[in-house]
Amino acid sequence: MLNINFTPFPILETKRLQLRRLANNDFNEILALRSDKETMQYIPRPLAKNKEDALEHIALINSRIESNEGINWAITLKKDSKLIGIIGHYRLKPEHYRAEIGYMLFPEYHGKGIMTEAIKEVVNYGFEVMKLHSIEALIDPRNIASEKVLQKNGFVKEAHFIENEYYKGEFLDTVVYSILNKS
């Protein structure tokens, strides 16, 4: 079984991005992300309503890091430490050497290759440092942009579950994409 330890917290860098730990002073951006109907349209979770909801979400992410149950990074541009999105391995299955990746990005940053760059770095961290064998992403089949960014990063469609999740009075489909560590 994997022995995962996120202490000290790993700060990741790409050509344009820095992936850093979320802090309480990111609450405005987390609130904006998680309360935005467009950003949350394919994520079956309640919208954040206030500062407390945002701080609670940051606390949850950081507690999962402390207990080595998952890791999320704030996505920032190198020239500006302001959070523009989040990404991470938020559900780990160490007994299977597998993790689930998840991500969100403010709409004004879509289509600029930012998420492709962030996913590539987080997948690399998962394989090289965490020693994962596979990484999965669960998406809503209507989320074509997410499907394209996963495919661009080498993920392949593994499954399409029909009406496997119930949220707000309707049954939703889930598509599973994954990538294997080939090294």
Buried (B, 14 or more C-beta within 10 A) or exposed (E): EBEBEBEEEBEBEBEBBBBBBBEEEBBEBBBBBBBBEEBBEBBBEEEBEEEEBBBBBBEEBBEBBEEBBBBBBBBBEEEEEEBBBBBBBBBBBBEEBBBBBBBBBBEEBBEEBBBBBBBBBBBEBBBEEBEBEBBBBBBBBEBEEBBEBBEEBBBEBBEEEEEEEEEEEEEBBBBBBBBBBEE
